Amino acid sequence: MNETLDPEVAVVEYELAGEIATTGERGSARFIGVLRVRDGRIVGWREYQNTSAIQHALG
């Protein structure tokens, strides 16, 4: 998790990996999430991904 100048906003980077059941091929894709947190609860979430990388990962 990466802190920002706004104490209510944090940025996370993560990777999802999986396997296509019909082919057994594995793939992964990286994502960025921008979270707004207030009173210890997530009140907003924006997600960004590289859709061409996801398409490539899915074959």
mmCIF file of the N, C-alpha and C atoms, coordinates in Angstrom:
data_MODEL
# 
_entry.id   MODEL 
# 
loop_
_atom_site.group_PDB 
_atom_site.id 
_atom_site.type_symbol 
_atom_site.label_atom_id 
_atom_site.label_alt_id 
_atom_site.label_comp_id 
_atom_site.label_asym_id 
_atom_site.label_entity_id 
_atom_site.label_seq_id 
_atom_site.pdbx_PDB_ins_code 
_atom_site.Cartn_x 
_atom_site.Cartn_y 
_atom_site.Cartn_z 
_atom_site.occupancy 
_atom_site.B_iso_or_equiv 
_atom_site.pdbx_formal_charge 
_atom_site.auth_seq_id 
_atom_site.auth_comp_id 
_atom_site.auth_asym_id 
_atom_site.auth_atom_id 
_atom_site.pdbx_PDB_model_num 
ATOM 1   N N  . MET A 1 1  ? 0.851   -1.164  0.000   1.00 0.00 ? 1  MET A N  1 
ATOM 2   C CA . MET A 1 1  ? 0.000   0.000   0.000   1.00 0.00 ? 1  MET A CA 1 
ATOM 3   C C  . MET A 1 1  ? 0.897   1.227   0.000   1.00 0.00 ? 1  MET A C  1 
ATOM 4   N N  . ASN A 1 2  ? 0.492   2.217   -0.757  1.00 0.00 ? 2  ASN A N  1 
ATOM 5   C CA . ASN A 1 2  ? 1.231   3.474   -0.855  1.00 0.00 ? 2  ASN A CA 1 
ATOM 6   C C  . ASN A 1 2  ? 0.377   4.606   -0.316  1.00 0.00 ? 2  ASN A C  1 
ATOM 7   N N  . GLU A 1 3  ? 0.933   5.364   0.615   1.00 0.00 ? 3  GLU A N  1 
ATOM 8   C CA . GLU A 1 3  ? 0.224   6.515   1.163   1.00 0.00 ? 3  GLU A CA 1 
ATOM 9   C C  . GLU A 1 3  ? 0.309   7.678   0.186   1.00 0.00 ? 3  GLU A C  1 
ATOM 10  N N  . THR A 1 4  ? -0.615  8.615   0.311   1.00 0.00 ? 4  THR A N  1 
ATOM 11  C CA . THR A 1 4  ? -0.633  9.808   -0.532  1.00 0.00 ? 4  THR A CA 1 
ATOM 12  C C  . THR A 1 4  ? -0.657  11.042  0.365   1.00 0.00 ? 4  THR A C  1 
ATOM 13  N N  . LEU A 1 5  ? -0.613  12.209  -0.227  1.00 0.00 ? 5  LEU A N  1 
ATOM 14  C CA . LEU A 1 5  ? -0.697  13.442  0.554   1.00 0.00 ? 5  LEU A CA 1 
ATOM 15  C C  . LEU A 1 5  ? -2.065  13.615  1.191   1.00 0.00 ? 5  LEU A C  1 
ATOM 16  N N  . ASP A 1 6  ? -3.083  12.993  0.613   1.00 0.00 ? 6  ASP A N  1 
ATOM 17  C CA . ASP A 1 6  ? -4.434  13.019  1.184   1.00 0.00 ? 6  ASP A CA 1 
ATOM 18  C C  . ASP A 1 6  ? -4.546  11.859  2.162   1.00 0.00 ? 6  ASP A C  1 
ATOM 19  N N  . PRO A 1 7  ? -4.748  12.118  3.459   1.00 0.00 ? 7  PRO A N  1 
ATOM 20  C CA . PRO A 1 7  ? -4.786  11.025  4.438   1.00 0.00 ? 7  PRO A CA 1 
ATOM 21  C C  . PRO A 1 7  ? -5.946  10.048  4.238   1.00 0.00 ? 7  PRO A C  1 
ATOM 22  N N  . GLU A 1 8  ? -6.930  10.421  3.419   1.00 0.00 ? 8  GLU A N  1 
ATOM 23  C CA . GLU A 1 8  ? -8.051  9.511   3.151   1.00 0.00 ? 8  GLU A CA 1 
ATOM 24  C C  . GLU A 1 8  ? -7.813  8.628   1.930   1.00 0.00 ? 8  GLU A C  1 
ATOM 25  N N  . VAL A 1 9  ? -6.710  8.832   1.213   1.00 0.00 ? 9  VAL A N  1 
ATOM 26  C CA . VAL A 1 9  ? -6.480  8.113   -0.043  1.00 0.00 ? 9  VAL A CA 1 
ATOM 27  C C  . VAL A 1 9  ? -5.233  7.239   0.066   1.00 0.00 ? 9  VAL A C  1 
ATOM 28  N N  . ALA A 1 10 ? -5.363  5.997   -0.386  1.00 0.00 ? 10 ALA A N  1 
ATOM 29  C CA . ALA A 1 10 ? -4.233  5.070   -0.469  1.00 0.00 ? 10 ALA A CA 1 
ATOM 30  C C  . ALA A 1 10 ? -4.254  4.428   -1.853  1.00 0.00 ? 10 ALA A C  1 
ATOM 31  N N  . VAL A 1 11 ? -3.077  4.043   -2.319  1.00 0.00 ? 11 VAL A N  1 
ATOM 32  C CA . VAL A 1 11 ? -2.946  3.403   -3.629  1.00 0.00 ? 11 VAL A CA 1 
ATOM 33  C C  . VAL A 1 11 ? -2.340  2.028   -3.419  1.00 0.00 ? 11 VAL A C  1 
ATOM 34  N N  . VAL A 1 12 ? -2.967  1.005   -3.999  1.00 0.00 ? 12 VAL A N  1 
ATOM 35  C CA . VAL A 1 12 ? -2.456  -0.362  -3.890  1.00 0.00 ? 12 VAL A CA 1 
ATOM 36  C C  . VAL A 1 12 ? -2.198  -0.913  -5.287  1.00 0.00 ? 12 VAL A C  1 
ATOM 37  N N  . GLU A 1 13 ? -1.178  -1.735  -5.386  1.00 0.00 ? 13 GLU A N  1 
ATOM 38  C CA . GLU A 1 13 ? -0.869  -2.441  -6.629  1.00 0.00 ? 13 GLU A CA 1 
ATOM 39  C C  . GLU A 1 13 ? -0.921  -3.922  -6.309  1.00 0.00 ? 13 GLU A C  1 
ATOM 40  N N  . TYR A 1 14 ? -1.602  -4.687  -7.160  1.00 0.00 ? 14 TYR A N  1 
ATOM 41  C CA . TYR A 1 14 ? -1.716  -6.122  -6.900  1.00 0.00 ? 14 TYR A CA 1 
ATOM 42  C C  . TYR A 1 14 ? -1.777  -6.891  -8.209  1.00 0.00 ? 14 TYR A C  1 
ATOM 43  N N  . GLU A 1 15 ? -1.591  -8.185  -8.105  1.00 0.00 ? 15 GLU A N  1 
ATOM 44  C CA . GLU A 1 15 ? -1.591  -9.060  -9.276  1.00 0.00 ? 15 GLU A CA 1 
ATOM 45  C C  . GLU A 1 15 ? -2.577  -10.193 -9.041  1.00 0.00 ? 15 GLU A C  1 
ATOM 46  N N  . LEU A 1 16 ? -3.402  -10.452 -10.030 1.00 0.00 ? 16 LEU A N  1 
ATOM 47  C CA . LEU A 1 16 ? -4.306  -11.600 -10.004 1.00 0.00 ? 16 LEU A CA 1 
ATOM 48  C C  . LEU A 1 16 ? -3.749  -12.655 -10.948 1.00 0.00 ? 16 LEU A C  1 
ATOM 49  N N  . ALA A 1 17 ? -3.726  -13.888 -10.489 1.00 0.00 ? 17 ALA A N  1 
ATOM 50  C CA . ALA A 1 17 ? -3.236  -14.992 -11.314 1.00 0.00 ? 17 ALA A CA 1 
ATOM 51  C C  . ALA A 1 17 ? -4.271  -16.099 -11.303 1.00 0.00 ? 17 ALA A C  1 
ATOM 52  N N  . GLY A 1 18 ? -4.345  -16.820 -12.395 1.00 0.00 ? 18 GLY A N  1 
ATOM 53  C CA . GLY A 1 18 ? -5.306  -17.906 -12.466 1.00 0.00 ? 18 GLY A CA 1 
ATOM 54  C C  . GLY A 1 18 ? -4.988  -18.857 -13.597 1.00 0.00 ? 18 GLY A C  1 
ATOM 55  N N  . GLU A 1 19 ? -5.849  -19.844 -13.715 1.00 0.00 ? 19 GLU A N  1 
ATOM 56  C CA . GLU A 1 19 ? -5.683  -20.872 -14.735 1.00 0.00 ? 19 GLU A CA 1 
ATOM 57  C C  . GLU A 1 19 ? -6.984  -21.023 -15.500 1.00 0.00 ? 19 GLU A C  1 
ATOM 58  N N  . ILE A 1 20 ? -6.889  -21.108 -16.817 1.00 0.00 ? 20 ILE A N  1 
ATOM 59  C CA . ILE A 1 20 ? -8.069  -21.330 -17.648 1.00 0.00 ? 20 ILE A CA 1 
ATOM 60  C C  . ILE A 1 20 ? -8.426  -22.808 -17.547 1.00 0.00 ? 20 ILE A C  1 
ATOM 61  N N  . ALA A 1 21 ? -9.613  -23.090 -17.044 1.00 0.00 ? 21 ALA A N  1 
ATOM 62  C CA . ALA A 1 21 ? -10.009 -24.470 -16.752 1.00 0.00 ? 21 ALA A CA 1 
ATOM 63  C C  . ALA A 1 21 ? -9.984  -25.365 -17.989 1.00 0.00 ? 21 ALA A C  1 
ATOM 64  N N  . THR A 1 22 ? -10.383 -24.836 -19.130 1.00 0.00 ? 22 THR A N  1 
ATOM 65  C CA . THR A 1 22 ? -10.490 -25.679 -20.326 1.00 0.00 ? 22 THR A CA 1 
ATOM 66  C C  . THR A 1 22 ? -9.149  -26.002 -20.969 1.00 0.00 ? 22 THR A C  1 
ATOM 67  N N  . THR A 1 23 ? -8.142  -25.123 -20.763 1.00 0.00 ? 23 THR A N  1 
ATOM 68  C CA . THR A 1 23 ? -6.849  -25.338 -21.423 1.00 0.00 ? 23 THR A CA 1 
ATOM 69  C C  . THR A 1 23 ? -5.706  -25.610 -20.456 1.00 0.00 ? 23 THR A C  1 
ATOM 70  N N  . GLY A 1 24 ? -5.895  -25.263 -19.184 1.00 0.00 ? 24 GLY A N  1 
ATOM 71  C CA . GLY A 1 24 ? -4.820  -25.412 -18.206 1.00 0.00 ? 24 GLY A CA 1 
ATOM 72  C C  . GLY A 1 24 ? -3.776  -24.314 -18.294 1.00 0.00 ? 24 GLY A C  1 
ATOM 73  N N  . GLU A 1 25 ? -3.965  -23.373 -19.210 1.00 0.00 ? 25 GLU A N  1 
ATOM 74  C CA . GLU A 1 25 ? -3.007  -22.281 -19.372 1.00 0.00 ? 25 GLU A CA 1 
ATOM 75  C C  . GLU A 1 25 ? -3.129  -21.307 -18.204 1.00 0.00 ? 25 GLU A C  1 
ATOM 76  N N  . ARG A 1 26 ? -1.965  -20.884 -17.689 1.00 0.00 ? 26 ARG A N  1 
ATOM 77  C CA . ARG A 1 26 ? -1.945  -19.947 -16.576 1.00 0.00 ? 26 ARG A CA 1 
ATOM 78  C C  . ARG A 1 26 ? -1.669  -18.540 -17.098 1.00 0.00 ? 26 ARG A C  1 
ATOM 79  N N  . GLY A 1 27 ? -2.191  -17.558 -16.397 1.00 0.00 ? 27 GLY A N  1 
ATOM 80  C CA . GLY A 1 27 ? -1.959  -16.172 -16.768 1.00 0.00 ? 27 GLY A CA 1 
ATOM 81  C C  . GLY A 1 27 ? -2.084  -15.274 -15.556 1.00 0.00 ? 27 GLY A C  1 
ATOM 82  N N  . SER A 1 28 ? -1.630  -14.046 -15.688 1.00 0.00 ? 28 SER A N  1 
ATOM 83  C CA . SER A 1 28 ? -1.750  -13.086 -14.594 1.00 0.00 ? 28 SER A CA 1 
ATOM 84  C C  . SER A 1 28 ? -1.871  -11.682 -15.168 1.00 0.00 ? 28 SER A C  1 
ATOM 85  N N  . ALA A 1 29 ? -2.375  -10.780 -14.350 1.00 0.00 ? 29 ALA A N  1 
ATOM 86  C CA . ALA A 1 29 ? -2.515  -9.380  -14.742 1.00 0.00 ? 29 ALA A CA 1 
ATOM 87  C C  . ALA A 1 29 ? -2.349  -8.513  -13.500 1.00 0.00 ? 29 ALA A C  1 
ATOM 88  N N  . ARG A 1 30 ? -1.726  -7.358  -13.680 1.00 0.00 ? 30 ARG A N  1 
ATOM 89  C CA . ARG A 1 30 ? -1.500  -6.427  -12.576 1.00 0.00 ? 30 ARG A CA 1 
ATOM 90  C C  . ARG A 1 30 ? -2.596  -5.364  -12.580 1.00 0.00 ? 30 ARG A C  1 
ATOM 91  N N  . PHE A 1 31 ? -2.933  -4.892  -11.392 1.00 0.00 ? 31 PHE A N  1 
ATOM 92  C CA . PHE A 1 31 ? -3.981  -3.896  -11.205 1.00 0.00 ? 31 PHE A CA 1 
ATOM 93  C C  . PHE A 1 31 ? -3.500  -2.805  -10.259 1.00 0.00 ? 31 PHE A C  1 
ATOM 94  N N  . ILE A 1 32 ? -4.099  -1.632  -10.359 1.00 0.00 ? 32 ILE A N  1 
ATOM 95  C CA . ILE A 1 32 ? -3.880  -0.530  -9.428  1.00 0.00 ? 32 ILE A CA 1 
ATOM 96  C C  . ILE A 1 32 ? -5.245  -0.174  -8.845  1.00 0.00 ? 32 ILE A C  1 
ATOM 97  N N  . GLY A 1 33 ? -5.321  -0.046  -7.534  1.00 0.00 ? 33 GLY A N  1 
ATOM 98  C CA . GLY A 1 33 ? -6.543  0.386   -6.868  1.00 0.00 ? 33 GLY A CA 1 
ATOM 99  C C  . GLY A 1 33 ? -6.286  1.681   -6.116  1.00 0.00 ? 33 GLY A C  1 
ATOM 100 N N  . VAL A 1 34 ? -7.207  2.632   -6.241  1.00 0.00 ? 34 VAL A N  1 
ATOM 101 C CA . VAL A 1 34 ? -7.131  3.885   -5.497  1.00 0.00 ? 34 VAL A CA 1 
ATOM 102 C C  . VAL A 1 34 ? -8.294  3.867   -4.515  1.00 0.00 ? 34 VAL A C  1 
ATOM 103 N N  . LEU A 1 35 ? -7.971  3.785   -3.234  1.00 0.00 ? 35 LEU A N  1 
ATOM 104 C CA . LEU A 1 35 ? -8.981  3.635   -2.191  1.00 0.00 ? 35 LEU A CA 1 
ATOM 105 C C  . LEU A 1 35 ? -9.165  4.931   -1.423  1.00 0.00 ? 35 LEU A C  1 
ATOM 106 N N  . ARG A 1 36 ? -10.399 5.225   -1.073  1.00 0.00 ? 36 ARG A N  1 
ATOM 107 C CA . ARG A 1 36 ? -10.700 6.326   -0.159  1.00 0.00 ? 36 ARG A CA 1 
ATOM 108 C C  . ARG A 1 36 ? -11.195 5.680   1.130   1.00 0.00 ? 36 ARG A C  1 
ATOM 109 N N  . VAL A 1 37 ? -10.532 6.018   2.233   1.00 0.00 ? 37 VAL A N  1 
ATOM 110 C CA . VAL A 1 37 ? -10.832 5.419   3.534   1.00 0.00 ? 37 VAL A CA 1 
ATOM 111 C C  . VAL A 1 37 ? -11.272 6.520   4.489   1.00 0.00 ? 37 VAL A C  1 
ATOM 112 N N  . ARG A 1 38 ? -12.375 6.281   5.177   1.00 0.00 ? 38 ARG A N  1 
ATOM 113 C CA . ARG A 1 38 ? -12.886 7.238   6.150   1.00 0.00 ? 38 ARG A CA 1 
ATOM 114 C C  . ARG A 1 38 ? -13.343 6.472   7.384   1.00 0.00 ? 38 ARG A C  1 
ATOM 115 N N  . ASP A 1 39 ? -12.896 6.898   8.537   1.00 0.00 ? 39 ASP A N  1 
ATOM 116 C CA . ASP A 1 39 ? -13.253 6.258   9.813   1.00 0.00 ? 39 ASP A CA 1 
ATOM 117 C C  . ASP A 1 39 ? -12.945 4.764   9.790   1.00 0.00 ? 39 ASP A C  1 
ATOM 118 N N  . GLY A 1 40 ? -11.823 4.394   9.165   1.00 0.00 ? 40 GLY A N  1 
ATOM 119 C CA . GLY A 1 40 ? -11.398 2.997   9.143   1.00 0.00 ? 40 GLY A CA 1 
ATOM 120 C C  . GLY A 1 40 ? -12.141 2.115   8.154   1.00 0.00 ? 40 GLY A C  1 
ATOM 121 N N  . ARG A 1 41 ? -12.983 2.700   7.320   1.00 0.00 ? 41 ARG A N  1 
ATOM 122 C CA . ARG A 1 41 ? -13.753 1.920   6.340   1.00 0.00 ? 41 ARG A CA 1 
ATOM 123 C C  . ARG A 1 41 ? -13.470 2.419   4.927   1.00 0.00 ? 41 ARG A C  1 
ATOM 124 N N  . ILE A 1 42 ? -13.448 1.489   3.987   1.00 0.00 ? 42 ILE A N  1 
ATOM 125 C CA . ILE A 1 42 ? -13.290 1.868   2.583   1.00 0.00 ? 42 ILE A CA 1 
ATOM 126 C C  . ILE A 1 42 ? -14.618 2.444   2.101   1.00 0.00 ? 42 ILE A C  1 
ATOM 127 N N  . VAL A 1 43 ? -14.594 3.693   1.661   1.00 0.00 ? 43 VAL A N  1 
ATOM 128 C CA . VAL A 1 43 ? -15.817 4.343   1.181   1.00 0.00 ? 43 VAL A CA 1 
ATOM 129 C C  . VAL A 1 43 ? -15.790 4.583   -0.330  1.00 0.00 ? 43 VAL A C  1 
ATOM 130 N N  . GLY A 1 44 ? -14.652 4.309   -0.947  1.00 0.00 ? 44 GLY A N  1 
ATOM 131 C CA . GLY A 1 44 ? -14.556 4.449   -2.399  1.00 0.00 ? 44 GLY A CA 1 
ATOM 132 C C  . GLY A 1 44 ? -13.407 3.617   -2.930  1.00 0.00 ? 44 GLY A C  1 
ATOM 133 N N  . TRP A 1 45 ? -13.563 3.124   -4.166  1.00 0.00 ? 45 TRP A N  1 
ATOM 134 C CA . TRP A 1 45 ? -12.531 2.296   -4.786  1.00 0.00 ? 45 TRP A CA 1 
ATOM 135 C C  . TRP A 1 45 ? -12.585 2.519   -6.288  1.00 0.00 ? 45 TRP A C  1 
ATOM 136 N N  . ARG A 1 46 ? -11.466 2.941   -6.853  1.00 0.00 ? 46 ARG A N  1 
ATOM 137 C CA . ARG A 1 46 ? -11.336 3.022   -8.313  1.00 0.00 ? 46 ARG A CA 1 
ATOM 138 C C  . ARG A 1 46 ? -10.235 2.052   -8.696  1.00 0.00 ? 46 ARG A C  1 
ATOM 139 N N  . GLU A 1 47 ? -10.458 1.331   -9.768  1.00 0.00 ? 47 GLU A N  1 
ATOM 140 C CA . GLU A 1 47 ? -9.490  0.314   -10.174 1.00 0.00 ? 47 GLU A CA 1 
ATOM 141 C C  . GLU A 1 47 ? -9.050  0.578   -11.605 1.00 0.00 ? 47 GLU A C  1 
ATOM 142 N N  . TYR A 1 48 ? -7.760  0.380   -11.843 1.00 0.00 ? 48 TYR A N  1 
ATOM 143 C CA . TYR A 1 48 ? -7.185  0.587   -13.165 1.00 0.00 ? 48 TYR A CA 1 
ATOM 144 C C  . TYR A 1 48 ? -6.417  -0.660  -13.563 1.00 0.00 ? 48 TYR A C  1 
ATOM 145 N N  . GLN A 1 49 ? -6.579  -1.062  -14.816 1.00 0.00 ? 49 GLN A N  1 
ATOM 146 C CA . GLN A 1 49 ? -5.882  -2.248  -15.299 1.00 0.00 ? 49 GLN A CA 1 
ATOM 147 C C  . GLN A 1 49 ? -5.490  -2.062  -16.754 1.00 0.00 ? 49 GLN A C  1 
ATOM 148 N N  . ASN A 1 50 ? -4.543  -2.871  -17.158 1.00 0.00 ? 50 ASN A N  1 
ATOM 149 C CA . ASN A 1 50 ? -4.088  -2.888  -18.543 1.00 0.00 ? 50 ASN A CA 1 
ATOM 150 C C  . ASN A 1 50 ? -4.929  -3.947  -19.257 1.00 0.00 ? 50 ASN A C  1 
ATOM 151 N N  . THR A 1 51 ? -5.965  -3.523  -19.952 1.00 0.00 ? 51 THR A N  1 
ATOM 152 C CA . THR A 1 51 ? -6.895  -4.483  -20.546 1.00 0.00 ? 51 THR A CA 1 
ATOM 153 C C  . THR A 1 51 ? -6.242  -5.339  -21.625 1.00 0.00 ? 51 THR A C  1 
ATOM 154 N N  . SER A 1 52 ? -5.244  -4.810  -22.330 1.00 0.00 ? 52 SER A N  1 
ATOM 155 C CA . SER A 1 52 ? -4.582  -5.645  -23.338 1.00 0.00 ? 52 SER A CA 1 
ATOM 156 C C  . SER A 1 52 ? -3.773  -6.753  -22.673 1.00 0.00 ? 52 SER A C  1 
ATOM 157 N N  . ALA A 1 53 ? -3.192  -6.500  -21.500 1.00 0.00 ? 53 ALA A N  1 
ATOM 158 C CA . ALA A 1 53 ? -2.472  -7.550  -20.772 1.00 0.00 ? 53 ALA A CA 1 
ATOM 159 C C  . ALA A 1 53 ? -3.440  -8.622  -20.279 1.00 0.00 ? 53 ALA A C  1 
ATOM 160 N N  . ILE A 1 54 ? -4.627  -8.212  -19.854 1.00 0.00 ? 54 ILE A N  1 
ATOM 161 C CA . ILE A 1 54 ? -5.638  -9.180  -19.415 1.00 0.00 ? 54 ILE A CA 1 
ATOM 162 C C  . ILE A 1 54 ? -6.074  -10.033 -20.600 1.00 0.00 ? 54 ILE A C  1 
ATOM 163 N N  . GLN A 1 55 ? -6.316  -9.400  -21.734 1.00 0.00 ? 55 GLN A N  1 
ATOM 164 C CA . GLN A 1 55 ? -6.715  -10.141 -22.935 1.00 0.00 ? 55 GLN A CA 1 
ATOM 165 C C  . GLN A 1 55 ? -5.628  -11.137 -23.324 1.00 0.00 ? 55 GLN A C  1 
ATOM 166 N N  . HIS A 1 56 ? -4.376  -10.724 -23.261 1.00 0.00 ? 56 HIS A N  1 
ATOM 167 C CA . HIS A 1 56 ? -3.260  -11.621 -23.577 1.00 0.00 ? 56 HIS A CA 1 
ATOM 168 C C  . HIS A 1 56 ? -3.204  -12.779 -22.577 1.00 0.00 ? 56 HIS A C  1 
ATOM 169 N N  . ALA A 1 57 ? -3.417  -12.485 -21.291 1.00 0.00 ? 57 ALA A N  1 
ATOM 170 C CA . ALA A 1 57 ? -3.368  -13.529 -20.263 1.00 0.00 ? 57 ALA A CA 1 
ATOM 171 C C  . ALA A 1 57 ? -4.472  -14.561 -20.468 1.00 0.00 ? 57 ALA A C  1 
ATOM 172 N N  . LEU A 1 58 ? -5.618  -14.116 -20.995 1.00 0.00 ? 58 LEU A N  1 
ATOM 173 C CA . LEU A 1 58 ? -6.739  -15.034 -21.214 1.00 0.00 ? 58 LEU A CA 1 
ATOM 174 C C  . LEU A 1 58 ? -6.637  -15.774 -22.544 1.00 0.00 ? 58 LEU A C  1 
ATOM 175 N N  . GLY A 1 59 ? -5.661  -15.401 -23.352 1.00 0.00 ? 59 GLY A N  1 
ATOM 176 C CA . GLY A 1 59 ? -5.466  -16.090 -24.633 1.00 0.00 ? 59 GLY A CA 1 
ATOM 177 C C  . GLY A 1 59 ? -6.373  -15.556 -25.659 1.00 0.00 ? 59 GLY A C  1 
# 
